[in-house]
Amino acid sequence: ELSKVMSLYEHVFSSGAGLNCYLTPKADKGVSQGFAPHWDDIEAFLLQLEGEKYWKIAFPHNDSEMFPLVSSADYTNKNVPEPFWEGLIEGGDLLYLPRGIIHHGTTSERTYSSHVTFSNGYAQTWSHLLDQGAREAITKIRQNDTDIRKNIPYNLIERLNKDKLDDEVKENVTKFAKKLHDTLIDPEFIQEYSTRFLRKFIHSMQPPQNIFSNLGNEFEQVDEGATNGTERTEGSDSDEEDGDEEEKDNDEVEELNEEEKALFAAAERQMAALKGGSSSKGEVVEEAAGEFDAQEEEEPMALTANDQIRVLSRHCFLISANMPASALEERSYSLCYSTQNTETFQEVELQELEIPQPFVRPLRKLAEKYPRYCKIEELCKTSGVHTKDKEDFIEYLQQLAYLQIVVAK
């Protein structure tokens, strides 16, 4: 059940999730604490299960310590900053601890404490992304530029042991840095190294859930815009009506959409299951939780061009452009997927399939339509799959169905 909760958490935050459980005994005398004051390199939501704990939360000493990339060393009572908030957390309370915020909790002589923390955002900063991009950009430049592969001057030590920077060194470094900059900000290359950067998150995610399996509402319909040509255009009557409605409800709280309602319902069922009870609507938890397993137990149907399909979940796969080993190699693509992951962190190798070039665009289109179904025939038409490739594409989708990456009806 914890894995299912973590999967929902990953669905919402688009990031791999972590889970830690903590049990702190009550103090024999004074207070008891498991950790000294510190900050973490992740975002954390602390859910108090039983007992209580008194927390103190403080900002770092200065702005340069904000948004750290590594966890801190332990603070002492002498150098820990004054808290900007402190208070008692009891069973059922939720405490948010942003990355880099100093925190520590203690129990008293009155009772023990039991809590779990759900975390996300590990190594998922602009710094990490640009680090990936810069390394790949240098590799790409090396493949195409013979100048950067030339030896540096043998007398470079003598040249740099001067008060003034050597002109030749400055000229060459400036030239290569400009090439690095131009390569790094190329839109197509950004797309490529960003997807490769996200491969590790696909690898670390929990097995995804089919959260829309039993809704039976609009998300179980085929995408009307693709099949019936009824996609709304600017200036249509429905747009005007929506505009009036938006103005009328401008001051009201925005209602949840169907996907958000499904997420809340799934979270309610899973949290009820963790407590060993029933949901607020009186549903039997085991039956409710079984919705997520139903798709896994069914053998996928044999697909035809008239069948309707969608991806299992928003983050169950990623299309990754592979880095060519040399300038002579053509670009290739792979599909990394999380449906065969286990509940244990990276217990299996990253699972991936090669994607034939003609199938890249329709697979992107399919991912964009989530959580709606679309007909395979229409998907082929709207994404430019040639007639000669359609049969092979359906066979490829069948393989994805067996891997539980796509579901059909």
N, C-alpha and C positions, 0 to 999 in steps of 0.2 A: 504493500500500500504506500509506503514512503516513496518508492520509485515512481508511482503514478502521480503523487503530489509534485515530485521534482520535475516530472515530465511536463505537467501543467505550468509550473514555474518557468521552465525553459521556453515553453510556447509563448508566454507573455513577454518575457524579457529578451528573447532571441539570443540567448547566451547559455553556455554550459552552466549547470548548477552544481553546487556542493552542499553537503549536509553533514553537520557535526552534532553529536549529542553530548551533553554535559550533566554530570551529577556532582553537586557540591554538598558535602555533609554539613550539618549544623555545627556551629562553633562550640567547643567545650567551654571556652571562656573568651569573651570579647567578640571578635569576628573571624570568619574563615573565608579564604579566597583561593581560587584555583590558579589564577594568573595575576602577575603584577600589571600595573597600568601600561597600556601599549596601544598602538594602532595597527590595523591590518591593511593588506593590499587588495582587499575585495570589498564589495558591498554586502551587507549582511542584514537579514531580518531575523530577530531573535524572538522565538515563540516560547513563552513560559508555560510549562506543562503542569508542574506540581510545585508546591511550596512557594517560596518567595526569595527575592534577591534584591539587594539595594545597589543601585548603579550610580556611578558618577561619570559624566561625559564632559570632555574639554576639547577646545581647539588646540592645535599645535602652537608652539611659541611664536612662529612667524609664518607669513604667507608662502615662503619658499619651501616649507614642509608640507604644504597642501597637495593633495592628489599624489601620494607617494607610489612608487613602482615596486617597492619591497616593504615588508612588515618591519616595524621598528624594533629596536632593542627595548628591554624593560626600563620603564621609568622607576625612580625611587620616590619616596614620599617627599624628598627634598626638592626634586627638580620637576615634578609633575605640575602642569598648569592648574589654575583654579577652575573648577567645573562651571560650565554655563548652564548645566542642568543636572539635577540629581533627584532620585526618587525610588520608590519601592515598586517592583514589578511582581505581580501575582499571577496565579494560574489563569490562562486565557489571554493575558496581555501580550501585545506585540510591540517590540522596540526596534526601530530602524537605526542601524549604525553605518553611516557612509564611510567610504574608503578614506583613511587618513585621520579619522576622528579618534582621539584618545579615550579609552574607556576601561573601566574595571568594576567588577561586582563582588559583593560580599554577602555571606549569610550571617545570621545572628545566632544566639543561643536558643532562639525560639523554634526554628524549623530548618529543614534542608531545602535544596533547590534542584529542580530538574528542568532543563530547557534544551531546545534544539535551535540551531541556526541554519537558515537557508541562505546560501551565498551565490553571487554571480559577479561577472565583470573581471575575472582574473586574467591578467595580461591582455586586456582588450581595450587598449588606449590608442590614441593617435600616434603616440611614440612608438608603440610596438608595430603598428601598421606601416609607418614610414621606415622603420628599421628593416622590415621585410622588403619593402619596395626598393630601398636604397641598395641593399645587397643584390637583389635581382637586377636592378638597373646597371650596376657595375658589371655583373656577369654578361648582360646583354651588350654593353659597350665593348667589353673585351672581345666578344665574338666578331664584331664588325669593324673595330678600329685598330689598325696595326700600330698607330703611334703610342697608344696607351700600353701596348705590350713591349715597347722598347725598354732597354735598361736605363735606369737613372744614372746620372754621371757618377763615375767612380770616385771623384773628388768631392762628393756632396757634403761630407762632414766638414771639410775645409770651407766650403761655400757657406754653410749654415752657421759656422762659428764666427760670424761677423755681426757687427751692430746693425747693418742694413741687409734686408732680404735680397738674395740673389735674383737678378732680373729674369734669368732663364727659368729658375724654379717657379717664380711668381707667374710667369707667362704660361707655363705648361699646366700648373695646378689650376689656374683660372680657366684655361681652355677646357680641361677635363671636367671641372666642376660645372661649367655651363652645359656640357653634354649630359652630365648626370642630372642636372635640373630639368633640362628639356625632356629627357627620357622619363623621368619620374612623374612629370605632370601630364604626359600624353594620356588623353582620356581612355583610349583602348588599353594601354598598359596599366593604368589604374585599375580598370575592371579586372584585368588578369591577375595582378598580384594581390588584389583584395580578396578574390575568391580563393586563391591559394592560401592566404593568411587565415581564412575561416575554416580550412580543412580540419584543423585540430579541434575546433568546436563541434563539428559534426562527429568527430571521433570520440569526443568525451561525453556526448549527450546520452541521456537515458533512452531506452526503447520508446519511440513515440506512440501516442495514443490516437485512436480514431474517435475524436471527441464528438463528431457529428454523425456517428453511426446510426443512432436511433431517433434523431430529431423529427424526421418526417415532414419538415416544413420547407421554406423556400430554399434552404441550402441543400435539399435533396432534389432540387429541380435542375434541369439542364439550363445552361446559360442562354437565356432567351435572346440576348443581343446577337449571339453568334449563329443561332439556328433559325430564328424567324425574322431577322432583320429589323427588330423592334427597338434597337438601341436608341436611346433618346439623343436628340440633337439640341443645340442651343436655340432658344427661342420657341421651343415647343410648349404646348399648353401645360404639360406636366411640370416643366421647369418653372413656369410662372406660378403655378399653384404651390410648388415647393417653396418658391421665394416668399409668397404671402405667408405660408405656414411658418417659415423661419423668422420672419419679422414678428409674427404674432407670439411666438414662443421664445423670443429672444431673451427674456428675463427668466425663463423657466429652466429648471435643471434638465440637461439633455438626457433623453432616454437611452438605455443600453441598446445596442444593435443585437442582431441574432447571435453573432459570434460571441459577443461579450456575455450574453445570457447563458449560452452553452458553457462557456468557461466557468462562470459562477456556479452553475448547476453541477458541473463536474467536480469543481473544488469542494462544494458542499458535501457531495457524496463521499469523496475521498477522505475529507476531514472527519466525517461521521464514522467512516470505516475505521479510521485510526483510533477513534474513541470506543469502538466496539458496539456502536448503537445504530440508530436509524436516522435518516435525514429528516428535516423539519416537516416534510410532507408525508411522513409515515411510511415511506418506501423501505423495503427491506434492503439493507446496505449491500448484501452479497449479490442480490439481483441487479441493483443499480451498477455496482462495480463490474458486473459481468458484461455490461454493454461494451466495455473497452476490450474485452477478450473475445467477443463474438466473431469479429472479423478475422482474428488470428486462427480460429478453429475451423473456418470455412475454407474449402479448397477453391482457389480462384477459378472463375468460369473461363471457358474458351472464348477469346475476344474476336469480334467481327467489326467491320467498319461502322455498323449501326449501333454499337454498344456505347454506353455513356460511362465516362471515367473521370476520376479526379485523383489528385495526390492524397496520400493518407493524412499528412499534416503539413503545416507550413514549413517546417525545418527538417523534413525527413531526408532531403537530398540537396546537393549543391553541385552545380555544373562548374567544373574547374578547367581552365585552359592550362595545359601542361607547358612547362618551360622547355623549349627546344635545347637539346644538348649541343647543337652547333647552328650556325647561321644557314647551313644547307638543309636542315630538317624543316619539314612542314609543321605547322601548328596542329596539335591534336587536343582532344578534349576527353575528360573522364567525368563520370557521375559518382560522386562520393555519397554514401547513404548511411543512415543511422538505424535503420529498421532491424539490423542484425546485431546491434550492440547489446551487451548484457547489462545487468544492473550494477556490476562491478566496474569501476573506472578503467577504461581502456583495456579490458581483459582480452579482447580480440583485436587483431590488426585493423587498421582503417579499411573498410570495405569499399571497393570502387569497381566500376565497369567502364570499359572504353565506349565512347559515344561516336558512332559514325557521323561524319560532318553534316549530312543532310538532316539529321535528327536533332541537332542542337537547338535550332529555332523553335520547332514544335514543342520540345520539352520545356523551354523557357516560357512559351505561351501557356502550357498546361499548368506550370507553377504559378503564373500570374493569376489564373482563374480561381485558384483555391479561395474558399472551400466549395465552389460551384462545380457541378458536373458539366462536361461537354461531350458531344458526340465525336467519336474518332474521325468520322468522315469530314465533319466540319473543321476539326483541328487540322487535318491534312490540307484542306482547301485554304484556310486562313493563314497558314504558316508556310505555304509553298512547297509541300511535299509532292514530288513528282509521282505520276501514276505508277511508273516503273519501280519506285521505292516504297509504295504504300504497303505492300504485302510484308516487306521486310520490317517496316516500321511497326506494323501490328504485332509481328513476332517479337520485336524488341519490347513493346509494351506488355506483351504476355510474360516476358521474363521479369519485368518490373512488378507485375502482379504477383508472381510467385514469390518475389522478395518482399512483398507487402508494401512496396513503394507507391503503387497506385491501387485504387479500389474501383470496382465496376458494378454496374447494375443494369 
